[in-house]
Amino acid sequence: MQYIANTEADKKEMLKAIGVSSFESLIANIPQSLRKFKLEIPAGISELELDRAFDEIGALNKNFKHHISYIGGGSYDHFIPAVVDRLAHRGEFMTAYTPYQGEASQGTLQAIYEYQSLICELTGMDCSNASMYDGASSLAEGALVALRFSGRKKILVPTNVHPEYREVLKTYLSFIDAEIIEITTKDGVVDETFLEKSLDEQVAAVILQQPNFFGILENAPRITELAHRTGALLIACVNPLSLGIIEPPGEYGADIALGEGQPLGNAVSFGG
């Protein structure tokens, strides 16, 4: 929306309509000490000067090109091809919403289809949605699917799953009839003996992060086997970039696979 300034005639007409003679009369009840009519705004500068000023400010920032970051916890520096930003900033992607009118949304529908197809190829799963808000909410939604599908009440979550993911899961399940049971770890990985003892006929799903929060690979096939023995689903939380190297969840029998899409195309910023 464009800014349209009020002319003097417009101002007089509005003041007359509300029954005051001047702008000063309109704000008469505001103490003088609280009024601030003059803003200390510096004089304008040229575009070239502005560009140089921003460059100077930007030079104060430090990024992964200058320093090695060990922040971890889901925030990792990785190469992003230039085409990703170019495509992501196109209006049909930036402002796209649910394509209610199919005949007017063929480009968006095609992009979603290609995305789903590639995610299936990457994860080894039969189908893919498109998509959730982030990895943490995907984990919680996966747990809800397992609870509804099985009719059971328990979700087993290892303590080496990302702590923020576990907090989101607790929030999602706090108002429904469900119980989260934490599975201890041993030497950084899931304690399989403790997991086996915790499984019973009321467990809807076992959650597994691969690699886990500490960057260690779990024995995913074994944990999947333990979960399936009692009819529980295996929910795999994965880093999509890792699937070019490690075994995808579909191959070790995961029932639900999910993850954070940030590594596929978004740089880390403001520390995470």
N, C-alpha and C positions, 0 to 999 in steps of 0.2 A: 504494500500500500504506500502510495506516495504521500509525502508530507505537504500539506496545503496550509500556508500561513493565514492567520486571521488579519483581514484588513482593518483599518481604523473604523470604517463603517460597520463591519461585522461586530467589532467589540462594542461599539455604542449600542447597537441593536440588542445584543445579548445582555448588556448591563440594564438597558431599559426594560427588558422582559422580566428580569429578576428584581427590579425595583430599586436599584442603586444608581447613584449619579456618576460614580467613577470606580476605577479599579482599587484605589486607595480605600474607598468606602467599603468595598467588598471584603477587604482583609483587615479592617479596622480592629477587629477583636484579637488579632495576632500581635503580641508585644513586639516592639521594635527590636528588642535584643535577639529575638528568634528569627527575624527576617534577614535574608542574605540575598541581596539583589545583585551583587557583583561577584562573579566567579573569576578566580585567578587563572585564567586560561591564557597561555602564551600565544604570541602571534603565529599565524599560519606559516607553514614552510612548503617548499616545492616537493614534488613527488620524488625527485632524486635525493633530496636531503632526508626525506622520510625513509626511503629505502636504505640509505646509509645508517640512519639512526637505528633501524630495526636490526641491521646486520651487526652493529656494535652490541646491542642487547643480546642477540642470539648467540654471539661469540662467548658470552659468559656461561652458556650451558655446556655441559659435558655429556657426551654420549658414548655408545659402545665403540665408536671409531677411535676414541681417545683412551678408553679404559676398558679393562676386562671386568665383566659383571658376574658376580657369584650369587646374585639375589635368589635365583631359582624359584621354587614354589609356583611354577607355571609361567614365569616370566623369563623367556629365553631369547637371546639374540640369534637371528637366523636370516639368511638371504631371502629377500622377497623380490621376484622379478618385476620390472617396471610395468609390465602389462597388467599386473594385478591392480595397482592403483588406478591405472588408466580406465580399466573396465569398471571398477567399483565406483568410480566417481561419475559414471554416466547417469543421467537423470532417471532412466528407466529402471536402474538398479537402486539408486539412492532413495528414490521416492516410491518404489514399487510396494504395493500392498496386495492383499488377496485378490487374485484375478477373477473377480465375479463374472465379468463379461468375457467369456473365452475367446470369441472372435476378434476382440480388440486387444487381447493380451498374449498373442501367439509367441512373441519374442520372450516375454517373461516365463511363460509356460515351458518353452523350449529350454531356457537356461536352468529352470528348476529340475526338469527331467534329466538334463545332462549332469547336473550336480548330484542328483540321487543315484544315477547310474555309476558315476565315478566313486561315490562313497561306498556303494555296494562292492565295487571291484576292489577298493582299498581295504575294506573290513572283512570281506568274504561273507557278508550277510546277504540274505535273500531280498530284503527290501530296505528302504530308507525313507525317513520323513524329511521335511525341508523347511524349517528346522526349529530347534528350541532357542531360548535366549542365550544360554551359555552352557559350559560344561557342568556347572553346579546344579542348575535347574534341570538339566537333562538327566542327571543322576537321580534327582528327586522324582522326576516324572517316570523314570524307569522303575523305581521302587513302587510307585503307585500302580503301574501296569502289572507288576508281579503280584501285588496284593490283591488286585481285582481279579486277575486271571486265576489265581490259585484259591482264593477265598481264605487264605491263611493270614496270620497276624504278625509274624516276626520277620525282621530284616537283619541279617548279619553283616556287620561292617567292620573290617579290620582297622586298627588304629593307625595304620600307615597309609590310609587314604587321605588325600588332601584335607587338612582341617577345615578350610572354608567350605568345601563340598559337604563335609559332615555336618557343619552348622546349618547349611541350607536344607539338608535332608531332615534335620531335627525340626526346623521351622515348618516344612511341608507336612510332616507327619504328626505334629504336636496336637492337632485338633481332630484326628481320626483315631479309630480303634486299632492302633498298631504299636508295636514295640521294637525299638532299635537295640540290638545286642552287640556290644563291641567285642571284636575278636583280637586277642593279644598277638604280638609279634615276637619273633625270636631271630636274632641276628639280622634284623631289618626286614625280614619277610614274614608272611603269615605263618603263625604257629599251627601247622596242619593237625597236630594231635588235639590241640584245644578246639580247633574248628570242628573236627570230627565229633568230639564230645558235645558240642553245642548244637549240632544238627538234630532236628526231630521233625515230626509230622506237621508242626505248626510254622516251620520256616518257609516263607514264601520265596526268598531269594538270598543269595550270597553275593555281595559286591566285591569286586576285585579291580584294583587299579594296576595297570600294566603299561610301562614300568610304574612302580609305586612312588609315593611322595619323596622317598629317599633316592630315587633313581635306580632302584634295584629291580631286576626281573624276577617275577614270581614263577612258581611251578604251576602255570595256568592249567595245563591238562589235568594234573592231579587234583587241583582245587575244584575244577569243573566236575570231575568224576565224583568227588565227595558230595558236592551239592546235588547232583542228579540222583544219587543213591536214595535220597529221601524225598525225591520229587520236587526239590527246590530249583528255582531258575538261577542261572549264573549271569550276573550283570557285569559286563566288562567296561571299565572306564579307561579309554586309551588316548594316547597322543597321536593324532593322525600322521604326523611326520615320521614317527617311529615305525609305522606299518610298512614302510618301504624296506625295512631291514628285518624286523622281528615278525614272528608268526601272528597273523591277523586273528581276531577273536572268532571269526567263523570257522577257522580250521581247528581250534581246540574245543569247539562245541558251545560257545557262549550263546545264550538265548536272546540277550539284549546287549547291544554295543552302543556306546555313547562316548562323547569327548568334547573338548573345547576346540572350536574352529579357529581361534586366534592365530595359532601357528601357521595356518594355511595362507594368510595374507595380511595380517595386521602387525605392525611393529609395536614393540613395547613403548610406553610413554609415561612420563611423570612417575617413573619408578616401578611401573608394573602394567 
